[in-house]
Amino acid sequence: MFVKALLILAGLGAAGGTGIYFYPETLSYAGIKVTDRGQKVTYTIKTEADQTNKQLTCDGRFGKYTAIKLTADREDYQLKAILSCDYAPSKQDLKENPLKATFATKDLVCKAEEESDSKTIKCVYDNKKVSLSESKGHSNSIVITFSEASK
């Protein structure tokens, strides 16, 4: 009787442990999306003047939310910034807290568009022409360059 009870408890523990380990994959297989944690996310990056959009795909990490970060690239004398993947313990809200990088006392701002699902990001720099390109030196990132001349 005692051995039977221990075997039942061990079986329940193994089933529970397996369920917790495979929980996200099981839910996505069933078509249920409870959380964005650990999910692969594709962001569409656009500018105000340029009609070309770039896509930034970030792989998911277990237990973390996929996010993006904006870094000012000051390695050379060009005005440029880099958008790249990042991972955070809490969900990133680019509508309320846009990404900013300061150049010559003005901010390059990348903000989620209001009508989108927070996966479409628009980057603007004080009414200047902003252009997007894929990075050669940084893997899985978008380079944002802009000119001092007005658009």
N, C-alpha and C positions, 0 to 999 in steps of 0.2 A: 504494500500500500504506500509506504513512504517512498520507495523507489519510483513508483508510478507517478506520485505527486511531483517529485524532482524532475522526472522526464517531461512532464507536462509544462512545468515552469521553464525548463531549459528550452523547450520547443517554442513557447510563447516569447521568450527573450530573443531567440534567434530570429523569429518572424518579425518581431518589433524592430530589431536592429537592422535587418535587411530592408524593412519598409522605410526606416529613417534614411538609410544610405541611398536608396534608389528613389526617394520621394520626388525630386524635381523631374527626373526622367519619366517616372510613371505618370505624373500629372500632364506633362507635355504630350506623352503618347495618347493619353485619354482626351486630349484637346482642351484641357482645363489650364488656364493661366492664372495662377494665384499671385505670383510675384515676378518682378523683373530680375531678381537676384540670380546671378550666374548665367544670365541669358546673353546670347550674341546680339549686338545692336548695330544697325547701320544708320549712320547720320547722313543727311543730305546738307551740304554746306553751300550757301549761295551768297552773292553780293547784291548790292542795290543796282548797279549799272550793268555789270557783266551778266550775260544770259547763260553762261556755262555754269553748270553745277558740278560739284565734286562729291564723291561718296567716300565716307570714312567708315570702315567696318571694324568693329572692336569685338574680339572674342570674349566670351564670358569667363568669369572665374568663380569657382564654387564659394558661395556665401558672401559674395561682394556684388555691389551694383556697378554696372558699367557706366562710366562717365567720360567726359573729355576735358582736357586742360589746354589752356592757351599760354604759350611761353614766348616772350620777346626774344628774338634771336639777334644778339648783338655781336656776332662773330666777325661780320664784315660791316661795311658802311651802308649797306642797303637797309631800307626800312622794311623789315619783315618779321613775321611771327609764325609760330608753328602750332597747329592744332593736332593733338595726339590723344591716344587712348589713356584712360586712367581708371582706377578702381577705388571705390569708396564704400565705407560701411553703411552709409545712408544714401537715399536716392537724391540725385542732383536735379535741381529745379532751375533751368536756364531762363524761364520766364520771369521769375522773381529775383534771381541772382545771376545776372549775365556774366560771362567771362570778360575780363578787361586786361589790357596791356597798355601801358603808357609810353608814348613816343612824343618827345618835344612838347610836353605839358598837355597833350591831347590823348584821349583814350581810343584805342581800337576796341570796339564792343562787339561781341558775338552773343546774340540773344535768340532764344527760341521764338519762332513766329507764333502769334496769338492763335491763329486758326488751325495750327498744326498740332500734332500729338507729341510735341517736344523733340521730335527727331529731325526737324528741319530747322537749321540754324542759319541766321542771316548775320553777316559781319559787315560793319560800316566803320569808317574812320573820317569823321568831321567833313563830310561831303567831298572826299577825295576819291579818286578811282582806285578801287581795290580789286586785285586779281588773285586767282587761286591756281595753284599748280601742285602736282604730286611731288613729294620730297624724294630726292635721290639719296641724301645722306642719312635720313631718318626713316626707319621702316614704319609702315602703316601710319603715315601722318600726312597732313595737308599744309603746304606753305602758303602763307598769305603775304602778298607784297602790295605796297601801295606807294603812290607817288605824291610828292608835295604839291604838284600842280593840281588845280581843280579839275573835276571831270567835265 
